[in-house]
Amino acid sequence: MYASRISRLTGSVAREILSHANNKDMLSFAGGLPANEAFKGLKLPDDEGSSFQYGASEGERSLRELFAERFQAKGIDCGFEQVLITSGAQQGVDLVSKLFIEPGVTVGIEKPTYLAAIQSFALFGAEFEPFGLEADGPNLEEFEQVLQKGDVRFIYLCPSFQNPSGICYSLEKRKAVAALLDEYEVTLIEDDPYGELNYTDACTVPICSFLKKAKWIHFNTVSKILAPGLRLGCLGCSPEFFPHLLKLKQAADLHSNRFSQAVVHQWLSDEDLMAKRTQQLRSLYHEKQQVMAQSLETHFKDLAEWNTPAGGLFFWLRLKEPVQIRELLGCCLKQGVAFMPGGPFFPTEDEGAQFMRLNFSNPPVERIDGGLKVLAEEIGKMVTLVV
């Protein structure tokens, strides 16, 4: 009755938890949501009616030019004719899946990596070749071993404040990864939703800016710097990919929301607004990050291991003792606290059984410590029962 791929379709644990998190009484460390207070001061543009009409599948030219300028400022050689406006960066993941993947195709991924990328790639039948992450980026020996297999269709990376681990690749690792991709001529799919949420001087130069031979696709989104409800992002790509991605976009949704495109164009073209906003976000989220770091030290030092991220939205914890993580989630939800289990961020969910991801951008700063105290107490109860 259904296409065979439906048997490979998995639900999103993050989206399921978000349904709980939308309860105003729930304290959520689960999703990667911006702070609600971050939306203040964003004004809607006057529209003369053009946004009511169908538009170009590739997106409004003026907005594509703006994104191309932003790519060029990061060192990416990309003209507007290489930019496709998408319905969030997640649509870029879907388009790449449709372009490259069929059952049995191998893709290289970080371990752990973005759960919705795993979800999309698996739906189309991908086989995964994962490589481990170190504090400054991938284990280069494992990374090269994946490339040496010779049948990897592409490598998917999130090098700046990676979701879920928060790891940011060093400049040296970025250059090394680019050199290896050039040597083996493997396509890079680079996802960059968090690069502007930089609370230190961490390197966020796109890896694709260093490529000389390998082809590339680079995703970007306004969900983290403006508003996720706009559902607007874009991709830039090697020229030969663009015609195929455009046709796939046409088949998917004709074009992205023109009202959202008008809103985003107005905000991105206001340099003073964006400079002020970026600084405000960094200040707001850095404060919350520091509060969570202090609270973790208070409540979790005997329960878990973690590194404080230099940017992005997440802490990534490895529990020192195994617990039934889904059971733990159920207990915490009853206490009004949500978090994201680590399993869905791995190609094999059991690999993430001792991990959890905690978001610090959305919870009110004054509630972070209390929520982590509840979470720690519930973990303590389960550890005691196991022992």
QUIJOMO-V155196 format. One record per residue. N is the residue number from 0. PHI is phi in whole degrees, 0 to 359 (none if undefined). PSI is psi in radians with two decimals (* if undefined). Layout:
N:PHI:PSI  N:PHI:PSI
This chain:
0:none:-0.73  1:252:2.83  2:298:2.59  3:298:-0.46  4:295:-0.35  5:297:-0.48  6:291:-0.32  7:262:0.01  8:281:2.13  9:250:2.63  10:282:2.90  11:260:1.99  12:299:-0.66  13:299:-0.74  14:291:-0.61  15:295:-0.75  16:293:-0.60  17:300:-0.53  18:296:-0.58  19:286:-0.70  20:294:-0.41  21:290:-0.25  22:294:2.16  23:298:-0.35  24:271:-0.14  25:275:2.31  26:265:1.97  27:253:2.10  28:258:0.23  29:272:-1.11  30:282:2.92  31:266:0.92  32:276:2.43  33:295:2.91  34:288:2.40  35:300:-0.60  36:290:-0.24  37:286:-0.22  38:275:-0.16  39:295:2.45  40:91:-0.04  41:270:2.00  42:260:2.52  43:278:2.54  44:280:2.73  45:285:2.35  46:238:2.32  47:270:0.19  48:108:-0.23  49:296:-0.50  50:288:-0.19  51:283:-0.32  52:265:2.77  53:303:2.66  54:230:-3.06  55:288:2.44  56:297:-0.57  57:283:-0.20  58:106:2.94  59:294:2.32  60:300:-0.71  61:298:-0.63  62:286:-0.68  63:298:-0.66  64:295:-0.68  65:297:-0.80  66:296:-0.67  67:299:-0.71  68:297:-0.69  69:293:-0.69  70:298:-0.80  71:298:-0.63  72:296:-0.41  73:268:0.03  74:96:0.10  75:272:2.23  76:280:1.65  77:210:2.04  78:271:2.93  79:299:-0.49  80:289:-0.11  81:256:0.11  82:253:2.25  83:242:2.16  84:283:2.33  85:235:2.84  86:277:1.31  87:81:2.73  88:298:-0.43  89:299:-0.56  90:294:-0.55  91:300:-0.73  92:300:-0.75  93:295:-0.75  94:295:-0.71  95:297:-0.71  96:301:-0.79  97:292:-0.59  98:287:-0.69  99:249:-0.45  100:256:2.37  101:220:2.88  102:308:2.24  103:96:-0.20  104:291:2.44  105:260:2.34  106:233:2.54  107:265:2.32  108:223:2.71  109:292:2.72  110:232:1.79  111:276:3.06  112:210:3.10  113:301:2.15  114:296:-0.61  115:286:-0.38  116:289:-0.78  117:303:-0.78  118:301:-0.80  119:289:-0.82  120:298:-0.73  121:294:-0.63  122:303:-0.66  123:270:0.09  124:99:0.31  125:292:2.56  126:258:2.48  127:254:2.40  128:243:1.65  129:273:2.68  130:227:2.58  131:284:2.78  132:249:2.46  133:251:-3.13  134:298:-0.45  135:244:0.30  136:133:-2.87  137:291:2.67  138:292:1.94  139:293:-0.54  140:295:-0.81  141:295:-0.69  142:300:-0.80  143:292:-0.61  144:300:-0.66  145:296:-0.78  146:295:-0.62  147:293:-0.32  148:297:-0.44  149:83:-0.14  150:241:0.33  151:277:2.12  152:288:-0.71  153:200:2.90  154:247:2.25  155:254:2.15  156:228:2.56  157:233:1.44  158:278:-0.24  159:249:1.80  160:59:1.01  161:308:2.47  162:263:1.96  163:254:-0.18  164:284:-0.34  165:78:0.00  166:294:2.44  167:240:2.14  168:297:2.43  169:288:2.86  170:300:-0.71  171:296:-0.74  172:292:-0.66  173:299:-0.79  174:293:-0.68  175:295:-0.74  176:298:-0.78  177:299:-0.74  178:297:-0.70  179:292:-0.70  180:297:-0.69  181:295:-0.75  182:299:-0.74  183:263:-0.06  184:52:0.90  185:255:2.38  186:292:2.42  187:257:2.24  188:252:1.93  189:247:2.15  190:252:2.17  191:227:1.20  192:275:-0.28  193:243:0.00  194:304:-0.55  195:276:-0.14  196:266:1.14  197:253:2.02  198:260:0.03  199:226:-2.63  200:251:0.54  201:300:2.52  202:288:2.25  203:232:0.37  204:296:2.22  205:300:2.44  206:297:-0.62  207:296:-0.32  208:289:-0.30  209:264:-0.16  210:289:2.46  211:243:-0.47  212:234:-0.71  213:293:2.55  214:277:2.86  215:207:2.72  216:223:2.31  217:237:2.12  218:265:2.53  219:217:2.81  220:211:2.75  221:259:0.09  222:299:-0.61  223:269:-0.48  224:260:-0.29  225:237:-1.51  226:202:2.24  227:292:-0.44  228:293:-0.28  229:292:-0.43  230:50:0.98  231:225:2.33  232:209:-2.89  233:202:2.93  234:225:2.54  235:247:2.66  236:205:2.86  237:303:2.44  238:306:-0.61  239:291:-0.34  240:279:-0.46  241:300:-0.84  242:302:-0.66  243:289:-0.75  244:295:-0.64  245:297:-0.77  246:295:-0.67  247:295:-0.66  248:296:-0.77  249:301:-0.70  250:287:-0.39  251:275:-0.91  252:209:0.30  253:67:-1.02  254:194:2.83  255:283:2.82  256:307:2.10  257:285:-0.49  258:296:-0.79  259:299:-0.70  260:297:-0.69  261:294:-0.73  262:297:-0.86  263:296:-0.69  264:299:-0.75  265:299:-0.78  266:287:-0.79  267:293:-0.53  268:282:-0.17  269:268:1.65  270:297:-0.66  271:294:-0.76  272:300:-0.82  273:290:-0.64  274:295:-0.77  275:295:-0.75  276:294:-0.79  277:300:-0.73  278:294:-0.70  279:297:-0.76  280:297:-0.79  281:300:-0.74  282:294:-0.80  283:299:-0.86  284:285:-0.55  285:296:-0.70  286:299:-0.81  287:295:-0.66  288:300:-0.75  289:293:-0.67  290:296:-0.77  291:294:-0.69  292:301:-0.76  293:294:-0.72  294:292:-0.65  295:298:-0.71  296:297:-0.63  297:289:-0.79  298:256:-0.35  299:241:0.02  300:298:-0.46  301:264:-0.08  302:252:-0.50  303:208:2.93  304:239:2.55  305:197:2.87  306:241:2.50  307:283:2.12  308:288:2.63  309:276:-0.10  310:185:-2.95  311:79:-2.66  312:231:0.02  313:225:2.57  314:257:2.52  315:239:2.01  316:250:2.41  317:250:2.01  318:290:2.42  319:286:-0.48  320:239:2.45  321:291:2.46  322:224:2.87  323:280:1.71  324:294:-0.64  325:290:-0.64  326:296:-0.71  327:300:-0.76  328:300:-0.78  329:300:-0.74  330:295:-0.72  331:291:-0.66  332:299:-0.64  333:296:-0.47  334:271:0.04  335:84:0.41  336:229:2.29  337:242:2.54  338:216:3.03  339:251:2.02  340:299:2.66  341:279:-0.35  342:307:-0.82  343:295:-0.16  344:271:0.08  345:239:2.60  346:298:-0.54  347:245:1.99  348:301:-0.55  349:299:-0.44  350:296:-0.42  351:258:0.32  352:297:-0.44  353:257:0.24  354:245:2.69  355:214:2.60  356:251:2.32  357:239:2.18  358:270:2.37  359:248:-0.11  360:282:-0.62  361:273:-0.69  362:298:2.47  363:302:2.38  364:302:-0.60  365:285:-0.17  366:255:-0.10  367:299:-0.85  368:298:-0.77  369:296:-0.69  370:294:-0.71  371:291:-0.55  372:297:-0.78  373:299:-0.82  374:299:-0.77  375:296:-0.70  376:297:-0.72  377:294:-0.68  378:296:-0.76  379:303:-0.73  380:298:-0.74  381:288:-0.66  382:297:-0.73  383:299:-0.70  384:294:-0.66  385:293:-0.77  386:296:*
